[in-house]
Amino acid sequence: MEFLVASAVGVLTAGGVYLLLRLRTFPVILGIALLSYAVNVFLFASGRLAIDKSPILAKYGEASYTDPLPQALVLTAIVISFGMTAVLVMIGLGAYLEADSDRIDIEDTEEDTGA
Amino acid sequence: MSWILALPLLIPFVTAIAVFLLSNSPKMSARVSLAGSLAGLVAALFLFAEVASTGVVAGQMGGWPAPFGITLVADMLSAIMVVITAITAVAVALYALGEIGAEQSRLGYHALFQVLIGGVSGAFLTGDLFNLYVWFEVMLISSFGLLILGGRPEQIDGAVKYVALNLVSTILFLSGIGLLYGETGTLNMADLSRVVAEHPDQGMMTLIALLFMIAFGVKSAVFPLFFWLPASYHTPGFAVSAVFAGLLTKVGVYSLIRAFTLIFVSQPEVTHTILLWVAGFTMVTGVLGAAAQSEFRRILSFHIVSQIGYMVLGLALFTPLALVGSVFYLVHHIIVKANLFLISGISQRMTGSGELYRIGGLYAAAPLLAALFLIPAFSLAGFPPLSGFWAKYVLVKASLDADAWIIAGVALLVGLLTIYSMTKIWAEAFWKDDPSGRIPKAPQDGPPLWPCYAAVVFLAVLTICVGLVPGPFLAFAETAATQLLSSDAYINAVLGAQE
């Protein structure tokens, strides 16, 4: 179980970093999405992996529960990273429509005509 | 008690809702935004007075006891930062009266601006690491909106880099939080301060500390993580870039100071040595980068980077005097840098460009603006008796006291090179004649210029006040530094007195 989760985080991170280093907007967005999945799984695992345990302490003295806090944290992080990815897609789309190419650097930005 | 803590957060968000509902009436929403900022300043001053008279103020949101609930806490540093945020908000809201047109207002400029101020204040007031992450995101998402408002190609170009690099920093921050929680079982900063110090595996703690250092380093734009800043800060509207320049990187510096005085202090020979090198390289690369630029706001952007180095320097030396210098520098820098960006806005509206080689003649056309430029420019370079002189003096003295001769020399040299850049702006934009022979004049159409001047004068007067009467400000910075170095007061205020 630990091995599975750890390798999932590792593979997602490796893929994310590779995509992040591309020079086009679309792979970069995908890379950031993969990285945020990786970190979400990682954050979830920081409360230790436990199977078939409820996140609520049923009876005092009986320590068979899983830590609820990372689950709450990861829910927050998922919502926020979803929102961020949406914004990033919109900005990327704007850049693509503006420049007719999804290169990271829009050419000829030096020519500032002023507002 | 917790009302005083919550008001600097509530007021910007309430104002944001109000101006969002009013966004069809540009004049009205600009005025409401200014009124909200003034109310925020009053609330911040109340909080400051409370902290100055009774010490650290803490409150639990939702009534859960610490360390389980979310803590809001204001020590002297937080209170100072909240006040200076509110001051910047007032100045920029005033400036916006003279810059933000109907179109940008309809697109939600004022609402985004208020949310940004709320996010920044939240980051300064929270006492919980995960909550700090949430405030970072509040701040980021509103800054994305502000950055692309208007939708010119270079804005979107800058925004892509800004967004991508900031998201990577967020991801590192989150993995740091995950590791820290897995190791210690708490995210309350006061609680962490105790738990991390007593943790058996100090190597692991230092590793986590480095993750946080990188995450906050991207936010505060230190070497070698600053590249998003000069790529994006010269693109948005002037009011927007002033508030970015004043506040956003400073949230990163504040987080660095908080994390490396309260939580990660067990191996300073590793963490603070790295910070010292980072500080030196940040100062030098920033100022050299600025020397190579010829666009008004690009020069200023690189100077932000170089000035961040000074603040990190104070943290890295980690002596009482050095921390006084850092805190004082933060305050000085926010006022001066926001002011310089606002002045660049007036200059561009009068000359039509920000490219220094293409403009000129501002001294003849607008002597008042030239005089107003000299105040923050000299202060940035560290001329006595302006605020920057005292900030640099304290930091250089602290490095000499700590026998850090090299870094003291670097700090002085960078100050000298800062004068070079400021002289370049002065000579090109103000002194020489316009190469195409046109005379700069106030634009006939669009919003009036007087609110812009009012905002600039307001900040310039503050700079002079801090410069002429540094005593009380240094005393406040000293209180802040004392609280930072002996964190018992902070911990006791949050967790209740132990034993």
Interface residues (C-beta under 8 A of the other chain):
Chain A: L20 T25 V28 I32 L35 S36 A38 V39 N40 F42 L43 A45 S46 G47 R48 L69 P70 L73 T76 A77 I80 G83 M84 V87 L88 I91 G92 G94 A95 E98 A99 I104 D105 I106 T109 D112 T113 G114 A115
Chain B: F130 Y133 V134 E137 L140 I141 F144 I148 G151 P153 E154 I156 D157 A159 V160 K161 V163 A164 L167 V168 T170 I171 L174 S175 I177 G178 L179 Y181 G182 G237 E295 Q348 R349 G352 S353 G354 E355
